Amino acid sequence: MGIPFNGLSTMTSVYRRFGVLRLILAMMVVVSHGVPASGFEGFLARLGIGSVAVMGFFVLSGFIITEAIDVYYRERPAAFIANRMLRILPPYWLALILSLMVHALLQWGGILSIHGENPRDIFSAQNIAANTFAVIPLQGLLGVFDPAKFYGFVRYYWAVLIEVDFYIVAFAIMLPGLVFKRKRADIAAACVAALLLCHVVNDYVRPIRHELSYIPYFALGVSLYAWRSGYRLALIGVIASAAATLVAFLRYLNQMKPLSALASIDDWPVVATNIVLLTIVCVAIFRLSNTDTTGPARRIDRWFGDLSYPIYLNHYTVLTLVFSLALPPWPSFLLIAAGSVLVAWGAATTLERPLRRLRDVVRGQTL
């Protein structure tokens, strides 16, 4: 990170046609959660393609963030971390407010039901404070986060928290590059190798921190960008991180059990399908990274991509509303899918577009 790969200037960028891919990944999460919540059973309900989508997002994030640092934020770590927080936190807080309102309305109407459960004390000051800081690492130090009592109004916040962890790590890796400017590539390569080693120790020797289990996905994205940009040694990183990603994903699908337990998996068709899908996503990232588009096609692609994050944040609120209404399966699923897109469009229109101007100022250039 912070590496002048392939001689790129600090203010030169290529539009990567990732927008439609990001939207597809977001909708995979919606389908993964919406199908079982709607009452459907069968292979698709068991498949859990949301896991593929989230891990694919991590790989994509590794690629995109490394390019952003390389092109826009080289020697500007403060601007990088400020812009990422502007991207992550305001949309999360907007989704939290909306979810609080919907939950309160459903509880007032006496129909709040979440997967057949009726949660209590979710509106306590402690739980709301914990939700407010849920995507900020080390939130437990604030004294408000109690895992035993925590109810997440933005239910799948954990992936956002891991993203923020990655941004902080990227920020830390940028700092030595301010001093050793000619060795930025070596510093970044050494840091990626060290992080993979931390992952191995965390997952196979002694647990250190839960987030370390997801390092291979980001490392794969970083390595793919470096390789795409002409850094030849990055091929070693691609191979190592791809192997680590495969093993980590296998363990994730098997509920993080030891490697020895892989032989006891009783639903290999589901596991194999998930692995194939994640492989397709990673190949698509690499292939799309070599494409460019201009004019209306670029605007449309970016418009689709801008919906992905608010879809991820807000689909649980829509799911809770539809589930509480106890509708038949097909109407439920269609409402969850359509409602998630509609709410995401509203969030992107009212908040993210105005924020983009501020982020352009921080970045120093309009994308």
Residue pairs with C-beta under 8 A, 6 or more apart in sequence:
1 65
1 66
1 69
1 70
1 170
1 173
1 174
1 177
1 188
1 191
1 222
2 69
2 70
2 73
2 74
2 75
2 77
2 173
2 174
2 177
2 184
2 187
2 188
3 66
3 69
3 70
3 177
3 184
3 185
3 188
3 226
3 231
4 70
4 74
4 184
4 185
5 70
5 185
5 225
5 226
5 229
5 230
5 231
6 229
6 230
6 231
8 70
8 71
8 229
9 71
10 71
10 72
10 74
11 71
11 72
11 364
11 365
12 71
13 67
13 71
13 72
13 367
14 292
15 292
15 293
15 294
15 298
16 64
16 67
16 288
16 289
16 291
16 292
17 288
17 291
17 292
17 293
17 298
17 301
18 60
18 64
18 285
18 288
18 289
18 301
18 305
19 300
19 301
19 302
19 303
19 304
19 305
19 306
20 301
20 304
20 305
21 60
21 281
21 284
21 285
21 288
21 305
22 57
22 60
22 304
22 305
22 308
23 304
23 305
23 307
23 308
23 311
25 53
25 56
25 57
25 60
25 281
25 308
26 53
26 307
26 308
26 309
26 311
26 312
26 344
27 311
27 337
27 340
27 341
28 49
28 50
28 52
28 53
29 49
29 50
29 53
29 54
29 156
29 311
29 312
29 315
30 311
30 315
30 336
30 337
30 340
31 44
31 49
31 50
31 337
32 47
32 48
32 49
32 50
32 51
32 53
33 50
33 156
33 315
33 316
33 319
33 336
34 315
34 319
34 332
34 333
34 336
34 337
35 44
35 45
35 333
36 45
37 115
37 319
37 322
37 323
37 332
37 336
38 322
38 329
38 330
38 332
38 333
38 336
39 328
39 329
39 332
40 329
40 333
43 269
43 270
46 267
46 270
47 270
47 273
47 274
48 253
48 270
48 274
49 274
49 277
51 249
51 252
51 253
51 274
52 274
52 277
52 278
52 281
53 281
54 159
55 214
55 217
55 245
55 249
55 252
55 278
56 278
56 281
56 282
56 285
57 159
58 159
58 162
58 163
58 166
58 214
58 217
58 218
58 221
59 217
59 218
59 220
59 221
59 224
59 245
59 281
59 282
59 285
60 221
60 285
61 163
61 166
61 218
61 221
62 166
62 217
62 218
62 219
62 220
62 221
62 222
62 223
62 224
62 225
63 221
63 222
63 224
63 225
63 285
63 289
64 221
65 84
65 166
65 167
65 170
65 221
66 170
66 221
66 222
66 225
66 226
67 225
68 80
69 80
69 170
69 174
70 225
70 229
72 79
72 80
72 363
72 364
72 365
73 79
73 80
73 83
73 174
73 363
74 177
74 184
75 177
75 178
75 181
76 364
77 171
77 174
77 175
77 178
79 362
79 363
79 364
80 167
80 170
80 171
80 174
81 167
81 168
81 171
82 362
83 359
83 362
83 363
84 164
84 167
85 164
85 167
86 355
86 358
86 359
86 362
87 309
87 355
87 359
88 135
88 160
88 163
88 164
88 167
89 135
90 351
90 355
91 309
91 310
91 313
91 347
91 351
91 352
92 135
92 154
92 157
92 160
92 313
93 132
94 313
94 347
94 351
95 154
95 310
95 313
95 314
95 317
95 347
96 131
96 132
96 153
96 154
98 314
98 317
98 343
98 347
99 153
99 154
99 314
99 316
99 317
99 320
100 123
100 128
100 153
102 317
102 320
102 321
103 112
103 122
103 123
103 153
103 320
104 123
106 112
106 113
106 320
106 321
106 324
107 123
111 324
111 325
111 326
112 118
112 119
112 320
112 324
113 323
113 324
113 326
114 320
114 323
114 324
115 323
119 151
121 127
121 149
122 151
122 153
124 149
126 144
126 146
126 149
127 149
127 150
127 151
129 142
129 144
130 139
130 144
130 145
130 146
130 150
131 150
131 152
131 153
131 154
131 157
133 139
133 142
133 144
133 145
134 145
134 150
134 152
134 154
134 157
134 161
135 157
135 160
135 161
135 164
136 161
136 164
137 161
137 164
137 165
137 168
137 211
139 145
153 317
154 160
154 313
154 316
154 317
155 316
156 312
156 316
159 312
160 312
160 313
161 211
162 211
162 214
165 211
166 218
169 195
173 187
173 188
173 191
176 187
177 184
177 187
177 188
180 187
185 226
185 231
188 222
188 226
189 226
189 233
189 234
189 237
192 219
192 222
192 223
192 237
192 241
193 237
193 240
195 215
195 219
196 215
196 216
196 219
196 240
196 241
196 244
198 208
198 212
198 215
199 212
199 213
199 215
199 216
199 244
199 248
200 244
201 208
202 208
202 209
202 212
202 213
203 212
203 213
203 248
203 251
203 256
204 259
213 248
213 251
213 252
213 256
214 248
215 244
216 241
216 244
216 245
216 247
216 248
217 245
217 248
219 237
219 240
219 241
219 244
219 245
220 238
220 241
220 242
220 244
220 245
220 282
221 285
222 237
222 241
223 234
223 237
223 238
223 240
223 241
224 234
224 238
224 282
224 285
224 286
224 289
225 289
226 234
226 237
227 234
227 235
227 237
227 238
228 286
228 289
228 290
242 282
245 278
245 282
246 275
247 259
249 274
249 275
249 278
250 259
250 262
250 271
250 275
251 257
251 258
251 259
251 262
253 265
253 270
253 271
253 274
254 261
254 262
254 265
254 271
265 271
293 301
306 348
306 352
307 341
307 344
307 345
307 348
309 352
310 343
310 344
310 345
310 347
310 348
310 352
311 340
311 341
311 344
313 344
313 347
314 340
314 343
314 344
314 347
315 336
315 340
315 343
315 344
317 343
318 335
318 336
318 339
318 340
318 343
319 336
319 340
321 339
322 332
322 335
322 336
322 339
323 332
325 332
327 335
360 366
360 367
